[in-house]
Amino acid sequence: MINHLSGIIFEISPSSVVIECNGVGYFATISIQTYTDIQKLKQTLLFVQEIIREDAHLLFGFSTKVERNLFNFLISVNGVGPASAIMMLSSMSVSEILSAIQNGDNVSLQKIKGIGAKTAQRIIIDLRDKLITSFDISEILDENLNNKNKNEALRALEVLGISKKITEKIVDKILDSNPEIEVELLVKEVLKKL
């Protein structure tokens, strides 16, 4: 079972990526959220969900473990396949989906292409308790925010001409000590430590 892929981004589109790992190119379907997180990078690490069928061997890639976990919860719901789950993750952020499920907001879920009233209701009924017992929802939302802030800060620093290799550890240390720091302050703190 493939857990993650780490390598060069060989090809990328809003719906898929080819990651080259030691000379082998792995094709993975991705969400718009993951595309946004990795599109400007030369190398990346993707968390992977492998789905093996009689007629296909599919890889789905995610920029965060939280997104992969939510994908797995979504495909566990009867009537929600991998394509629908990716569509959901492309249409709404992880925190928006979690919030909709937690609050029983089937109207928001129905706005997603391919998700009808019955499916939206089934997602809420099947997952509300599972998500609450499996995760601390506030922890997930915080982790998602941290990752977003981290990615934005790293991109801003790259624009300033500073390599991600140099800044990533510094960004992680700052986020560990101050998880709710805003992106602008995060960038300033990193620049002070260089």
Secondary structure, 3 states (H helix, E strand, C coil): CCCEEEEEEEEEECCEEEEEECCEEEEEEECHHHHHHHCCCCEEEEEEEEEECCCCEEEEEECCHHHHHHHHHHHCCCCCCHHHHHHHHHHCCHHHHHHHHHCCCHHHHHCCCCCCHHHHHHHHHHHHHHHHHHCCHHHHHHHHHHHHHHHHHHHHHHHCCCCHHHHHHHHHHHHHHCCCCCHHHHHHHHHHHC
